Amino acid sequence: MIFGGIQKLSLADYPGHTAAVLFTTSCNMRCGYCHNPELVLPERYAEAIPLEEVYDFLAKRQGKLDAIAISGGEPTMHEDLPEFVAALKEAGFLVKLDSNGTHPEMLAQMIAANTIDYIAMDIKGPLHKYSLLAARPIDIDAITRSIKIILDSGLPHEFRTTIVDGQLSLEDFEDIGAMIKGAQRFAAQKFVPSETINPQFMKKSPYTDEEMLQVKQIMEKYVDLCVVH
């Protein structure tokens, strides 16, 4: 595992639990709105945190934190992720995984091993827009398989979409809703211009509050709970 950041305490990443967040470097997407270029772009990678330091941090948090959330970047690009989450479970932590869903086999492996407790998967948009939004060729079959694996897992889960005006229309959320129909939770995340992978996105606009409410109303037809951030 290669980690580029640690958030020592979060009350928002794992619903109902105190958590720390470990951020892996590397990602197989280049979403223009992504605000973590230091985890995604090799030429801008944050200095890797030594694994000894990560394990020392975790040892000191045993009994003090409920959970560890693993985010990125894209954690499933690291072949030793299943081994790492197994160690977290052995240490007594709940484990939450944030993923873009491009490695369904690894996802299924960890679910079968009972080493993850909560899954959050990014949904970039309707399937026909995926490669455009991710700015990379995307295996759409992998995305749909990951969605099915999560929906069938019985684990607490959520899907989430970052919404940039001009990239996604309100009609696109009917397609997104159909993709994840039956999900427990969907988070509609308003794009906020900050540091982005593609500087052109600093000129992009977020959805209005009214439009975000319309997204919520659409998604509530398909999922148990829709929240707006």
N, C-alpha and C positions, 0 to 999 in steps of 0.2 A: 504494500500500500504506500502511496505517496500523498501526503497531506500538505496543503498549502495554507491552511488556516484552522483556527479553533475559536469557537464562540463558547466561552466557559459556562454561560448560563442563559437559557432561553425559557420563557414561560409560554411561548407561542408555537414552537415547532412541533411539539407532541401534545395534542389536546389533552388537558387534564393532568399533565405531568410536568415536573421539572426536568430539563434536559440540557445536555451540552451538544454542540453541533461540530462535527468534524467535516472539513471541506477537502475533498480530493481534487487533485489537479487532473487535467486532460478532459476533453469532451469531443465527441464525434459530430457535434452540431456547431453551427456558427450563427445562431439567432441574433439578428442585428440589435435587438433591444436588450440583450443579456448585459447585466451590470456587474459581471464578475470576469472581466477580461484577464485578470491575473491568474485565474484558474483554468482558462480555456485556451488562450493564445500562447503557444510555446515560447514565443519571443518575449512574452511579458510574465512568464510564470513567477509566482511568489516563491521565495526560497523555501525549499522543502523542510518540513519540521522533522527532525530525527525521530524514528519510531520509538526509540528509548524514551524520548521526552513525552510522546503521546501516551505510552503505557504508564509512565510515571504519573502523568496527569490523571489517567483513569483510575489508577490505584488509590490516589488521594481522594477521589470522588465517590468511591464505593460507600454505600450507605448514606450518602449525602444527595445524590442525584437519582432520580427514578430511571432515566433513559438516556440513550445516546442516539442522536440523529446523524445519519451519514448522508452528506449532500455533496455538491460539486460545483463545477465540473460534472462528470458523469461517473459515479462510483463503479458501475458494472463494467467499465473498461479495464478495471484492475482484476487480474485473474485470481488474486488471493483474497478477494472480498469475502467469499463464503467462509474461508478459514478465519478471517478477522472477525466477522459477525458472530461466529461460533464462540470465539474467545470472549467477546463481549457478553454473550448469554451465560457463559460459564462463570463470568465474574459477577453475575446477578443483575445486569442491566436489562431493561427493555430496549429493543432496537427498532428504530424507525429508519426506513430507507427512502430517499428521494431519488427518483430515476426518470429518464426520458423514455424508457420502455423499449430500447433497441436491442436488449439481450434477454429475450424471454426464457431461454434455457437456463441461464444463471438464476433468474428470478424464480423459476419453478424449482430449481435445486434447493435454494434457501428456504422456500416455503415448505417443501417436503421434509427438510431437516429441522423444521420448527425453530429456526434461528433468527427470524424477523417477526416483529409483532405488529407493525403498522407500515403501510406502504402509501407513498404519495407519488403519483405519476403525472408528469407534465403532459398535457394535450396541447400540441402546438396550434391545431386548427383542424378543419375537415381534411380528410385523407387526401383529397385531390390538390390541396395546397401545401402539403407537408414539406416537400423538398424545397419549395420556394421559401417557406417560413424558416426552415432550418438552414437554408443556404448551403445545403449538401444533399447529395442523393440519399434517399432514405428508403429502407426496406419496409414498405407499408405492411407487409404480412407480419413482420416482427412486431409492429405497433399493435395490430389487431390481436395477435396472439397474447401479447402482454396484458392487454385490457381484459381478455377473457380469463387469463390466469388469475388476475387480481380479483375479478368479479366472482370467480368460482372458489377462491381461496378460503372464504369464511373469515378472513382477517379484517380488522378495522382498516379502512382505506379512504383515500380521497384522490380525486383527479383535479387538476387546476390548469387554468389557461391565463397567460398574460395577454392583455388586450390592448393593441395599438390601433388607434384610429387610422383607417386606410388599409390596414392589413386584413382585418376581420370585419365582416358585416353582421348585422343582427341575424340575417338569414343563415349565416354559417353556424350559428349556435343551435339551430334545429338539427343540423348534421352532427355536430358535436354531441348533442343530447342523445341522438339515436345511437351513436358509437358507444356511449357509456351507460345506456339505459339500465336502471336498476342499481346504480352505484349508491353508496351510502352518503357521500359528501362530494360537492363540487365547489371549488373556490374560484371565483372570478376576480382576477387580480388586475387592477388598473395600472397601466404603464405609467411610470413616473420618470421623466427625462432626468438622467443623472449620468454617471460614467457608463458608456455603452461600447459594445464591441465594434459596431459600425457607427462612426461619428455622425453620419447622416441622421441617425435616429434621435439625436439631440434636438432636431427640428420637428420631430413628430409630436402629435398631440394625443393626450389621453382621451378616453371616452368621457363624456359628460356624466354627471351623477344620474341624470334622467336615463341616459343610454345604459348605464350599469344596472339600473333598476329593471330596464327592459330585458337585459340579459338574464337577470335573476328570475324574472317571471317566466322566461322561456325554459330555463334549465330546471325550474321546479316541476315541470311536467315530466321530467325524465329521472330525477334523482331524489333521494330522501331529503337531503338538505343542501341548499345552496347558500354560500356566504359570499360577501363582497368585501374585498380588501382594497 
